[in-house]
């Protein structure tokens, strides 16, 4: 009986070890699931391109701004310096985890109007028409001067109430 008693005495420690192993296995599975979820690919579509049949309805020299709004809807953007150029923009991007998004497709339809509000021309641009612009290094200077740490410290004396 002595040997049987020893087997039953060690049973709770075996159960504890088994439970720990299962807990570690569950934790590892959850951790792997979170890691895989973080690596999912997110595809984002912004803007909607006009239907080609609707674009065919726009006739340069005949169609007015009001008619364009009825046919295509309001534009995605309007020219900055005058309202005679309308842009219908669509952009599709893909992002993996926390990395910067990659542009998969971009299309722009440009509707130009004459001063009377009649369509002058309808243009189409794709990503192939785009140009990469590199910003100039440095910062734009602003008026005024920069204060030293000591000047800032002395300038802030007396500005805080002890109330």
Order of alpha helices (4+ residues) and beta strands (2+ residues): alpha-alpha-beta-alpha-alpha-beta-beta-beta-beta-alpha
